[in-house]
């Protein structure tokens, strides 16, 4: 891979990380702290939605973000020809 391809690869990686970190910030700070009062008016499974996001929702979102990052990086690796062989 030449220098131009390395820069493009890294740029796409940084863009993906920025998007996923923005989602992380929105869920953890937005749903769990800033918007907790309006979300608490909605009840899911007997618990206020704000509480649910603060406890279980954030954890599930973080696990999903990790899975999305792995999936997208595998695609990016294949696109740039740096994928690990599965053999």
N, C-alpha and C positions, 0 to 999 in steps of 0.2 A: 504494500500500500504506500503510495507516495504522500508527500506532505499535504497536498490539496485534499486528498481523500481522508487523511487523518483529521484535518480541520473540519471537514464536512461531517465526519462521523462524530467527532466531539461536539460540534454545534448541535446536531440532532439529539445527542445524548443529554446535553444541558437543557435543551428545550423541553424534552420529555420530563426531566427531573423538575424543572420549574413548574410545569403544569401539575404534576403529581404533588409537589410541595404546596401549591396553591390550594388544591383540593384538601390536603391535610390541614392546612391552616383554617380553611373555611369550616371544615367539620369540627376540628378541635376547639377553636376559639369562637367561631360563629355559632354553631349549633349548641355547643356545650356551655358557652359563657354569655355571649352577647345576645343571642336570641332565645335564651332559655325560658323567659317569661311567656312570650307568645307560644312557644312550643309546648309549654306545660299545660296549656289549655286543651291540647289534644292528648287523649289517653290511648295507649297501646298496651294490650295485655294487662290492664289494671294499673299500669304505671304511666306517669306523665311523660310525654315524648321528649321533653328536655332532659329529664333524668335518664331516660333510656339512651339518648345520644351521648350523654356524659359518661355512662357506664359501658354498656354493651355496644352501642352503635359506633363509637369511636374506635374500639378495638377491631370490630369487624371491618370497618372502613380501612384501617391501617393494613390489615391482612390482605384485603382486596387490592390496595395500592401496591403492595409488594408483588402480588401475583401479576398485576398489570405491567409493572416494571420489568419483571422477568420475561413475560411474553413479548413485550415490545422490543426489549433488548435482543432477544433471540432473533426476531425479524430483522432488526437493524444489523446484527452480526451477519446474517445470511445475505442481506443486501450489499454489504461491503466486503463479503468474502472472507470474513474472519471467524466464522462459526466453528465451534468445536465439533469434532467428529463424534458421532454416537455409535461407534463400532467397537 
